[in-house]
Amino acid sequence: MPQILFATNRQKLPVSTPDLAKFGDAPMPPAPDNLFCGIATVANIDIGQPAAGIVQTTSPLVQGSFAADQLAPLLRSTNDVLIFIHGAANSFEDAMTRAAYNKAWIAAANLGGVNCDFDLIAFSWPARSYCFADLVGDYFDYREDQAAAGQSYYHADLFLRQMYALRQRIGNRRLNLLCHSMGNYVLAGAVEQWFAGAAAPTQPLFDEIILAAADEDAATFAAPNGRRLSHLWRLGREITVYSNRDDVAMALSHVANFDYRLGYDGPANAADTGFFSRNVYEFVNCSGVNDYLSNILVEPDRSHQYYRQSPTVRADIAASLAGLTPNRLRYDASANVYSLFA
């Protein structure tokens, strides 16, 4: 059964038991000790069933940072390491099962003998579960998630700093980031805080950064005065942005936020290879995705979950995380965009 190292700034619920911590959807106040760290054991993962999985146990929690015994298995491992930041509409249980599912499908990628079994660390911010049949309720849930994401910048920054320290301890193993949906909004705030404060990183933290269905302003990379993701290139050797014009959640986010979202069609100036060096950035258009695993009645938000719902997109992400060159349908040089579907 997959074991997921996790850090969360969610409030711990009193219904927790010694071997199964429960967390709510309210953020802890910004203080160093208000970051709970532990290990979640997840059962019933099936790579053909994206909604499968259950959190079976959690280890004793440590506040502030990972304990030595929590990190010991990862430090003994020879696997590369993947950091996962989930999106909106995820309870703690959702976040852990999603992390374990991502670990499973990436490990199963057929990449010619290249090992894709990543040790996974998840940062879980206080998102909530939605009822997708209730659009009015979903709108208010979305606004609550967005507020909670904004209140998570401090702890996401603290978490990234701890990953920077871990980077020094894992030698030449790859350290990658997979960030989905509103998790990109959390990431942007954390990166902005890190570079605005003292001891900004001098070396890249990640080998590969995957921004999938990013619920973040499309102009985030060009935000002035070091804001949002304008400094992300300093944290990642390669940055791959996946977008989808058929993503219903991105269309609704565009309306709710009165702007274009990065996960809808990438940045407007993607063709500017002077700004977006092709040595760092890749933009991948997933519009037209036609191989979802789940029926739309089972997962109504599948168009927003294509990064894990589509075997074609999954293969592309796995290759990028492994440091390989993905085999893509075509490249439009005039737009500086790859396409995966006709």
N, C-alpha and C positions, 0 to 999 in steps of 0.2 A: 504493500500500500504506500502511495506517495506520502512523503513527509515534507511539509512546507514550513520553512522558517518564516515568521511573520513579525512585523512591527505595526502597531496600530495606535492611533490617538483617539479611538472610540472609548466612550465611557463603558466600564465593565458593569454588567448587570448583576444584581444580588441573587438571581436564580442560578448563578454559576455553581458548579461542583468542583471538587479538587482536580478531577481529570477531564473536565469539559467546561472551559470558560465561555461565557456568553457576553456578547457586546451589543450595544444599542447603536442608534444613529445620531447621537449627540457627540460633539467634539469635546475633548478635554481642554482645559485652559492651557495657553502656551507657556509651558514650563518644562525643563529637561526631564523631570521624573514622570511626566504625564505621557510617556510613550511606553506601551506595554509590548514586551517582546516574548515570543514563545515559539513552539513548534506544533503545528496542527497535523494530525494523521487523518488522511482522507480515504474513505472506502468507496467501492462500487463505481470506479471510474471506467468508462467505456468510450474509446475514441470515436465510435460510430454514433454515440448519443451525447450531444453537447450539453444536455441538461442533467446528465447523470452525476451522481456523487453525493456523499454525505460526510460531514465532519464527525469522526468517530471519537477522537480524544484531542485534548490539548495538553501540553506539558505545563508544569508550574511556570507562572509568569515572572518575568524580571522587569523592573521599571527602569527606564532611562536608556538602556543599551543592551545588546545581546550579551549573555553570560558566556564564559569560556566553554562550559559544557554544551551549550547550545550550538556554538560555532565549531566545536571539535570535529563532528563528522564531516562538515564541509571542508575544513582545513586538511583533513586526512584524505579526502577524495582527490581524484585526478580529473574529474569532470569540469568543464567550463561552467560558468555561473550566469544565471539569468535573473534579473530584477523585474518584477511585474507590478505595475500600478493599474488597478482596475478603474472602471468608469462609473457613471451614475447607475442608479437602480440596482445596487448590489448591497445586500446585507453582508455581515461578516461571513456567514456561512456560504453565501453566494461567492464572495471573493475568494475564499479558500478552495471551494470546489472548482471554481474557474481557474485558479492558479494550478491546481493539480491536473485539471484537464489539459491546460496548455502544456504543462510538462510532459504529459503522456503523448499528445499528438506530435509534438516537436521531436521527442525521442524516437517515434515510429517513422520519421521521415526517411525515405530511401535515397540516400545521397552518396551512393557508391562506396559504402564502407566507412564514411566519415561519422564519428560518434556525435550524436546530437542529444545525448542524455545529460541535460543541464541540471545542476543543483539550483533549486529555485528559492528565491527570497521575495516575499510579497510585502508591499506597503499597503495597508488597508485604511483608507480614510472613511469618515462616517456617512456613507451613502445609505439610502433606504431602498426597500423593495417597492415596486410599482404594480398597480393593476392596469394593464395596458388597455382595458376596455373602458376605462374612466378617463377621458381626455382632460376634463377639468381638474380632477384630482391629480392626474399625472403632471399637469402644469405646475400646480402648487408643490408637488413632490420635487419636481425639477428645480424650482426656485430654492427649496430647502436644501437640496443637494448642492446647488451652486454656492449657497451661503456657507455650508459646511466645508466645501472645497476651499473656499477663501479663508476659512478659519484653520485650515490644515497646512498652510504654507510653512509655518514655524516648524512643525514636526516633520514635514517632508524635507525641509532644509536640513534638520538635525539628522534625519535618516540618511540623506545623501552624503553628508559629512562622514557618517559612520561607514558607509560603503567606500568612501575614499580611503579611509584607514584600512579597510579590509583589502582593498586593491593592492596595497603594499605587501599583504601577507599571502597572496595566492600565486605569486610568481608570474609565469608567463601564460597562465590560464586566461581565456577570454572572459571578460565581464561585460555583459550586454544588458540593455534595457528594452522592455516591451511595455508600451504605455497605450492604454485604450481609452477612447471617448473622453469624459470629463477628467480622467486621470491626467490628461495632457494639460488641463487647466490648473490642476494641482502642481504639476511639474513646472509650469511656467512661473507660478508664484514662488516656488522654492528656488528655482534658478535665479530669478530676479533678486531674492533676498540674499542668496549666497554671494553673488558678485557685488552686491551693494554693501556687504559687511566686510569685516576683517578676514584675513587669511583666505582670500579667494584662491581657488585651485590653480596651480601652475602647470599641471599636466592633465591630459584627458583622463576622465574617469572610466568611460565606456569605450569598448571597441566598436560596437554597433548599437545605435539607438533606433528603435522602431516606433514610429508615431502612427497608430492605426485609428481611423475614424475620429480624428482629434476634434473634440468640442472646444475649440480655442479659436480666437480671431485669426482669420486667414493672413492678416498682416503681422502676425506675432514675431516673425523673424526680423522684421524691419522696425519693430517698436523703438521709439527714441529713448535716449538716456539710459540705455542698458536694461530696459524693461522687458517683461515677458520672456520669450525665447530668443531674444536677440543675441544672447551669449551662449546659446546651447552648443554652437560649433566648438566652443572651447572645452566642452565636457565630453564630446564624442568624436571619435576618428571618422565615423561614417554615420550619416543620418538618413533614414529612409522614411518617406511620408507616403502612406496609403490613403487614397481618397476614393469616393464613390458617389457619383451624382444621383444614384438611385437610393441612397441612404435616407430613409424617411426621417430618422431622428435628426440628421443634419439639416434637412429642409425645415423641420419644426424649430430647431435651434436658431436657424437663420431668422425666422420670424420673431422668436422670443427675445433675441439679443440685438435685433436691428443691424446685423452685419453679416458678412459672409464668413463661413467657418472653414478652418483648415482642412477638416475631414470631408468637405463637400467637393472641392475641386482644387485643393492645394493652394499655394499663394498665387496672387495675381501676376507677380513678376517672376514666375518660375523659369521663364525663358532667359532671364538675365544670368548667364553663366559667369559673369564677372562678380556678381553678388553671391550667387549660389554655385560655388566651385563644384565641378563634377567629381572632383577627388573626395568631396565630403557628402554632398547631397544627391539623393535620388528620389524622384517623384514617380509614384506608381498609381496609374488610374485603374481602378477595379470596377468601373461602371460596366454594366452588362453581365455581371456575375450570374452564372446560370447553373451552378452545381451545389446549391445549398444542401446540407445534410438534413435539416429539420423542415418539416411542413410549416407553413406560415401560421397555421392554426395552433401549432404546438409552441412555436417561438415567434410571436408577432413582430419582434424587433430584429429578425434575422438579417435584414438588409443593413443593420447597424453592427451586426456581429459577424460580418463576412470574414473577418480576419481568422476566426476559428471555425466558422460554418462552411467555408469553401475549401475543398481539398486543393484547388489550384492556388488560392492565396496562401494557404498554409504551407505548401511546398516552397513558394517564393520566400516567405518569411523564414522558414527553417534554413534555407540555403544562405540567406543574408546573415542570419545569426551565426551560422557555422563559418562565415568568412569566405564563402564561395560566391561565384558569379551566377545569379539565377538565370534560368532559360526563359526569356519573356517573349511574348508574341511579336511585339514591335516597339520601335523607339521613334518618336517624332522629334527630330532634331530642332525644328523650328519652335516647338513648344517646350523642349527639354523634359518630355514626359514619356515614360514607358506605359504600355497597355498590356493587360493580361487577357482581355476578352475581346471578341470581335465587336 
